[in-house]
Amino acid sequence: MPTNDEEIELNQEGEDLGPVLKRFSKTLLRFYPLVLVYVVVISLGVAGWSQLQTPLYRSTSTILIDPTLVANAAEKQSLENLSLQAALISSPGILNRVIDKYNLKSIYPFNRGDNALAILQSQMSVMPNARSKTIDVSVLSVAAEDSAKIANAIAETYVYSSEKKSEGTTQESLASLQLSFTQEMEKQEAVKAKVEDFKKQHTEIDDDTEGEKQLTYFSAELTKSDGQLIELNAKISELDQYKKETGSIYNHPYILENPVIARGMERVRNAESSLEELTRQYRGMHPDVISAQARLDSFKKSAEQDSNQAYEQLKLESKTLGSSRDRMRGQLELLKKKLKSLDPLKVKLKTLLDQQEVIGRTIGLIQSRMSVASVDGGLNRPGVEILNRAKSPDVPSWPNKTKLVMGAFTFGMISSLGLLFLYCYFDRSVRTYEDIERVTGKLFLGDLPYAKVKKGQIYPEFPNDKSFIAFTHGLRLIATNIEFVLSDRHQKCILFTSAIPGEGKSFVSFHIAQSMARQGKRVVLIDADFCQSSLRNALPRTECELHLQEYLSGGAEIGDIIEGTDNELIHFIRSGQRSSFSAPHALKSSRMKDLLTTLKEHYDYVLVDTPPILPVNDTLALSQLVDMRVIIVRWAGTHRDLVRKAVAKIAPGQLILAGVVLNQVKETNEKGYHIYRPN
């Protein structure tokens, strides 16, 4: 089971929020003018700073994306990806056209340097909205007209590019198919003429043989391979034409259907979004911006490589299919040679008929694809249009002075209150009677308000009568509490000490003696501090030349060391200079015990001012001879751990009579009186 002292110490490990909040409210009431000044200064500073900023105007053009209007599956899938379309709007291809077409390099700020593209990308933002299927293109500019002009120019260029791409893809496919159709028709007419001529010359030929069945099978397979090869070559021709116009094929719908390329483009879009956000936050040469740009270039290069690889794969498939067709054609030739050895005329006729059939099937396949392409071309629409054109704004979007000032005001309030709360939370000094009771577990005798005392003086200076009354009231309360505690004791010897120097123990002990004398009590004040006595130099000297040191050394008697003061009810015994004798040994000697016994017989109270308890052991030696021990704690000046150690050293356990006085208190309640908590 823990002892009472252990329980007290355990209670001090954590800081309860209740006392912290109470201390915070008191501190806020004390420093609220400084908090208001701090908030006002920050708000005025931000307001002044906003006045110096160049106003920027934002205009927004809205583009509607409707994939349902597009017949081509690949292009429809591309339009459904709004992030991809937003990346295309921000791409150098679109923006460079805008810069050249509208001569943006002649207006500010694009005329400041050579990189007009980077400036435009830094001043624009593209925000897709999946719910409404729209894309907002916003542009910031120092001129309202320029912001609206540039936003509309970007939207128009993107819509025009989408229309041309859709139209060009259909026309390229039709042109390639028409060329193939013409070539196959010419072949068919030539073969047909040969068949007619052969039949006229050789009417006896019978084409019903087993070899002819094999020829039919190989011919059908060859026809199928020719159709596939034609389709692949048409797609390759379309990609070549697209690459010639745009310089790249990785934006082509067929290429974007590839899952690997689609994932690569997603990485490119994410990297562009990240670069755009970092560019808005930092300057152009910031390490994060450079790193993001390098990452974007790497992703673009990888996407380009994947696109080229897909294109090469398509060509490889065409080449492989061509090789397969050639092998099949070789096998067909071998079969023809075999049949030729049996019946050369029949084989020759069959060959002509097979060629005619293959060409006819090829023509049918081309006509079917041309019909589909024609229908797609007639129904195909770009699926993008400008929903709302940008208009010149009347007021700048930056700086928003109202929001900036409100933000500065909010920041000032939160930061100031937060700092005050942290100060109160981490403040480990003693400020209230609750702190005294939690830290020490001893009686709280009262507190003394702050009083200014000049160095070397013992009497304080009061700025007004109110301060004097509060100080006197505090002394009277402490003296009354001491008398109440000792009311059932015949011996009334009181020891005054503190944890460390500078807490005002000598000051308090002297004025407690004054307060008791004003109540008619006879008091003797003993200065037992041989190290750094304040009373020895503060009180005026008398003709008495013998002091406590001489008495304890055996060189004087009790009557020789007692001095009178300006108050006939108060007598004083000086400590004298510390010599080679041991003060702790002398203070617990029989002569000191006899001195205190004799004085208690002639005085109502014996007050002993001793050194601080932590630096030296003089007080500990004398504490065994007194009836009560009073520890002086300086308000907001002494760490709680020091107070706890001092109490544990001078008054361990609950059986030893001890009390605590809080000195130099600066906080008051609403009525102007100090807060007291007598036990």
Buried (B, 14 or more C-beta within 10 A) or exposed (E): EEEEBEEBBEEBEEBEEEBBEBBBEBBBEEBEEEBEEBBEEBBEEBBEEBEEEEEBBBBBBBBBBBBEBBBBEBBBBBBBBBBBBBBBBBBEBBBBBBBEEBEBBEBEBBEEEEEBBBBBBBBBBBEBEEEEBBBBBBBBBBBBEBBBBBBBBBBBBBBBBBBEBBBBBBEBBBBBBEEBBEBBBEBBEEBBEBBEEBEEEEEEBEEEBEBBEBBBEBBBBBBBBBBBBBBBBBBBBBBBBBBEEBEBBBBBBBBBBBEEBBEBBBBBBBBBBBBBBBBEEBEEEEEBBBEBBEBBEEBBEBBBEBBBEBBEEBBEBBEEBBEBBEEBBEBBEEBBEEBBEEBEBBBBBBBBBBBBBBBBBBBEBBEEBBEEBBEBBEEBBBBBBBBEBBBEBEEBBBBEBEEBBEBBBEBBBEBBBEEBBEEBEEBBBBBBBBBBBBBBBBBBBBBBBBBEBEEEEBEBEBEEEEBBBBBBBBBBBBBBBBBEBBEEEEEBBBBBBBBBBEBBBBBBBBBBBBBBBBEEBBBBBBBBBBEBBBBBEBBEEEEBEBBBBBBBBEEBEBEEBBBEBEEEBBBBBBBBEBEEEEBBEBBBBEEBBEBBEEBBEEBBBBBBBBBBBBEBBBBBBBBEBBBBBBBBBBBBBBBBEBBBBBBBBBBEEEEEBBBBBBBBBEBBEEEEBBBBBBB
